[in-house]
Amino acid sequence: MRNVKSMQSKFYTQFEVNDPLLDRSDRFSGIVELTHERGYKVSAAQLTWLLAENFDIEYDQLELVNWYRLH
């Protein structure tokens, strides 16, 4: 059996949450930390989904403005 190593990656993110009921959006920024298999590539869509899940909002209410991996 192959021994799979996991690692943690940190990403700086800036994103907007659009509230259709209030007809406005709010901008947030922060660090997202993920644990994943070594060599796994994280996509913008995956970060958007994760942030939407954590804020308990719909995927299409969140727009990822900027993100990059921290070393």
N, C-alpha and C positions, 0 to 999 in steps of 0.2 A: 504494500500500500504506500502511496506517495504521501510524503509529509508536506502539507500545505501550510505555508507561513502566511500570517496575516500582518497587516501593518495599518497604522493610522495616518491619515492625511488631513491637513487643515487647509481650508479654503476661506479666503476673504470674499465676502459677497456684498453687493449692493442690489437691492430689489425694491420694486414698487408693488404695493397692494392696492388694487382698484376696488372700490366699494360702489357698486352700481346703485345702491339705494340712496347713498349720499351724494352721488355724482362727483366723487373726488378720489384722489389717490394719495397715499402716504408713502414716503421713502424710508427705508431702513437699511442698516448695514451691520455686519457682524461676522463672526467666525463660525464656520460650520466644520465640525470634525467628524470624519467617517472612518469606520474600520472596514477593511476590505482585503481581499487576497492580493498578494504581491503581484505587481504588473497590471492590475486592473485599471482601466482608463475610465474616469468619471466624466460624464457629459453634462452640458448645460441643462438638458431636459431632465436628467436625473436629479440635479440639484434643485431645479424648479419644483419637481414633484415632491421632494423631501421637505422643502420649505413650506409648500402648500399644505402638506399633511401635518406638519408641526404647528402651523397657524390655524388649522382646521378650516381652511377655505378651499374653494374650487381651484383647480390647476390653472384655469384661464383667467383668474383674478390676480395672479401673481406674474410679474414681469421681471426677469433677471436682467438687471442693467449692466452689471460688471461682476466678474469673478476671476480669481486666479488662485493658484495653489501657493501656499506658504511653504517655505523650506525650513 
